[in-house]
Amino acid sequence: MAKVDLPGEGVDVEEESRDLSERDLVELDRVEDILGQHKKERGSLISILQQTQGAYGYLPSEALRHVAERMGLSYSEVYGVATFYSQFYLTRRGRNVVKVCRGTACHVLGSSRILETIRQELAIDEGETTPDYAFTLEVVYCLGCCAISTVVLVNDEVIKRARPEQVREMLVQMRSSTESVEEVF
């Protein structure tokens, strides 16, 4: 059974992989199952990467190596596809992904104040993940919801006409409970 480390755990895969504990490893059985569902043709690579990311929440480097090896592709080819498309993530993300719209309508209506509130509440900057992997903060440039600006997207839930204090309360509630964003709003 092949295994891979979780980025952010302070372990260098290349030099210290032999010293990893079981707790720090992810089994590659899920990748093998995904590969088994597809023909090993170049045209299926994006679907395989999408499903792999769905299984892990991101694309671990060892999973990319495994896909390359099993599909008869070079690692650089697979890595190139994974880094070309913005939908793919090479680092572990939080269980909750908070996206703040910075499009024109949201910007004019104060999304910068919302973004600053989230930065302060979570103690992270855009593109970062909290140390406990509870939240990842991202900035997007238009979610296509201009009529309900300002917009914050938490996982798949749209928070319309968001205000800084409303977003702060939501984050506090999500952090202090097991409630999902749907239960908070």
C-alpha positions as CSV (number, residue, x, y, z in Angstrom):
1,M,0.0,0.0,0.0
2,A,1.5,3.3,-1.1
3,K,1.3,6.3,1.2
4,V,2.0,10.1,1.1
5,D,2.6,12.8,3.7
6,L,0.3,15.7,4.3
7,P,1.8,19.1,3.4
8,G,1.9,21.5,6.4
9,E,2.9,18.7,8.8
10,G,6.5,19.7,8.8
11,V,7.8,16.7,6.9
12,D,9.8,16.7,3.7
13,V,8.5,13.9,1.5
14,E,11.7,13.5,-0.5
15,E,14.2,13.2,2.4
16,E,12.2,12.0,5.4
17,S,9.5,9.8,3.9
18,R,11.0,6.7,5.6
19,D,10.6,8.3,9.0
20,L,6.9,9.2,8.8
21,S,4.5,7.9,11.4
22,E,1.2,6.3,10.4
23,R,-0.6,9.4,11.6
24,D,1.2,11.6,9.0
25,L,0.4,9.4,6.0
26,V,-2.5,9.2,3.5
27,E,-3.2,5.9,1.8
28,L,-3.1,6.0,-2.0
29,D,-5.8,3.3,-2.3
30,R,-8.3,6.0,-3.2
31,V,-6.2,7.1,-6.2
32,E,-5.9,3.5,-7.3
33,D,-9.7,3.2,-7.1
34,I,-10.1,6.4,-9.2
35,L,-7.6,5.2,-11.8
36,G,-9.6,1.9,-12.0
37,Q,-12.7,3.9,-13.1
38,H,-11.0,5.5,-16.0
39,K,-9.1,4.4,-19.1
40,K,-5.5,5.4,-18.7
41,E,-5.7,7.9,-21.6
42,R,-4.4,11.4,-21.5
43,G,-8.0,12.7,-22.1
44,S,-9.1,11.3,-18.7
45,L,-6.3,13.1,-16.7
46,I,-8.4,16.1,-15.7
47,S,-11.3,13.9,-14.5
48,I,-8.8,11.8,-12.6
49,L,-7.3,14.9,-10.9
50,Q,-10.7,16.2,-10.1
51,Q,-11.7,13.0,-8.4
52,T,-8.4,12.7,-6.6
53,Q,-8.8,16.3,-5.3
54,G,-12.3,15.3,-4.2
55,A,-11.0,12.4,-2.3
56,Y,-8.2,14.3,-0.5
57,G,-9.3,17.9,-0.6
58,Y,-6.2,18.8,-2.6
59,L,-3.7,17.0,-4.8
60,P,-0.9,15.5,-2.7
61,S,2.4,15.4,-4.6
62,E,2.7,11.6,-4.1
63,A,-0.8,11.2,-5.6
64,L,0.4,13.1,-8.6
65,R,3.5,10.9,-8.9
66,H,1.3,7.8,-8.6
67,V,-1.1,9.0,-11.3
68,A,1.8,9.8,-13.6
69,E,3.4,6.4,-13.1
70,R,0.2,4.5,-13.6
71,M,-0.8,6.5,-16.7
72,G,2.6,6.3,-18.3
73,L,3.1,10.0,-18.2
74,S,5.9,12.1,-16.8
75,Y,5.5,13.7,-13.4
76,S,6.0,17.1,-15.1
77,E,3.1,16.5,-17.5
78,V,0.7,15.7,-14.6
79,Y,2.1,18.5,-12.5
80,G,1.7,20.9,-15.4
81,V,-2.0,20.1,-15.8
82,A,-2.5,20.4,-12.0
83,T,-0.9,23.8,-11.9
84,F,-2.4,25.2,-15.1
85,Y,-6.0,25.0,-13.9
86,S,-7.0,27.2,-11.0
87,Q,-9.5,24.6,-9.8
88,F,-6.7,22.4,-8.5
89,Y,-4.9,22.9,-5.2
90,L,-1.5,21.4,-4.3
91,T,-1.7,22.3,-0.6
92,R,-4.1,21.1,2.0
93,R,-7.0,23.4,2.4
94,G,-9.4,24.1,5.4
95,R,-12.6,22.2,5.9
96,N,-14.4,25.5,5.3
97,V,-13.3,27.7,2.4
98,V,-14.3,31.3,2.7
99,K,-14.2,33.3,-0.6
100,V,-14.6,37.1,-0.5
101,C,-15.8,38.7,-3.7
102,R,-13.7,41.7,-4.7
103,G,-15.4,42.4,-8.0
104,T,-16.4,46.0,-8.8
105,A,-19.9,46.0,-7.2
106,C,-18.7,44.2,-4.0
107,H,-15.6,46.4,-3.8
108,V,-17.7,49.6,-4.0
109,L,-20.1,48.3,-1.3
110,G,-17.3,47.5,1.1
111,S,-15.9,44.0,0.5
112,S,-12.5,45.3,1.7
113,R,-13.9,45.8,5.2
114,I,-15.3,42.3,5.2
115,L,-12.0,40.9,4.0
116,E,-10.2,42.7,6.8
117,T,-12.7,41.4,9.4
118,I,-12.1,37.9,8.2
119,R,-8.3,38.4,8.2
120,Q,-8.5,39.6,11.8
121,E,-10.9,36.9,13.0
122,L,-9.0,34.0,11.5
123,A,-5.5,35.5,11.8
124,I,-4.7,34.5,8.3
125,D,-4.3,36.4,5.0
126,E,-5.8,35.6,1.6
127,G,-4.6,32.3,0.2
128,E,-3.7,31.0,3.7
129,T,-5.2,28.2,5.9
130,T,-5.6,28.3,9.7
131,P,-3.2,26.0,11.5
132,D,-6.1,23.7,12.6
133,Y,-7.2,23.4,8.9
134,A,-10.7,24.8,9.9
135,F,-10.6,27.7,7.4
136,T,-9.0,28.7,4.1
137,L,-9.4,32.3,3.0
138,E,-9.6,33.2,-0.7
139,V,-10.3,36.3,-2.7
140,V,-12.2,36.0,-6.0
141,Y,-12.9,38.6,-8.6
142,C,-16.7,38.4,-9.2
143,L,-18.9,35.5,-8.3
144,G,-21.6,36.7,-10.7
145,C,-23.9,37.8,-7.9
146,C,-23.6,41.6,-8.3
147,A,-27.3,42.2,-7.5
148,I,-26.8,40.8,-4.0
149,S,-23.5,42.5,-3.2
150,T,-21.5,42.3,-1.1
151,V,-21.0,38.5,-1.4
152,V,-19.1,36.0,0.6
153,L,-19.1,32.4,-0.4
154,V,-18.5,29.9,2.5
155,N,-18.2,26.4,1.0
156,D,-21.1,26.3,-1.3
157,E,-23.3,28.7,0.6
158,V,-23.7,32.3,-0.7
159,I,-23.9,35.0,2.0
160,K,-25.7,37.9,0.3
161,R,-25.5,41.5,1.3
162,A,-22.8,40.5,3.8
163,R,-21.7,42.9,6.5
164,P,-18.4,42.7,8.5
165,E,-20.1,42.0,11.9
166,Q,-22.4,39.4,10.3
167,V,-19.5,37.6,8.8
168,R,-17.5,37.8,12.1
169,E,-20.5,36.3,14.0
170,M,-20.8,33.5,11.5
171,L,-17.1,32.6,11.8
172,V,-17.3,32.7,15.6
173,Q,-20.4,30.4,15.5
174,M,-18.8,28.0,13.0
175,R,-15.6,27.8,15.1
176,S,-17.3,27.2,18.4
177,S,-19.7,24.5,17.2
178,T,-20.0,21.8,14.7
179,E,-22.7,23.7,12.8
180,S,-22.4,24.1,9.1
181,V,-22.8,27.5,7.4
182,E,-26.3,26.5,6.4
183,E,-27.3,26.1,10.1
184,V,-25.7,29.5,11.0
185,F,-27.7,31.4,8.4
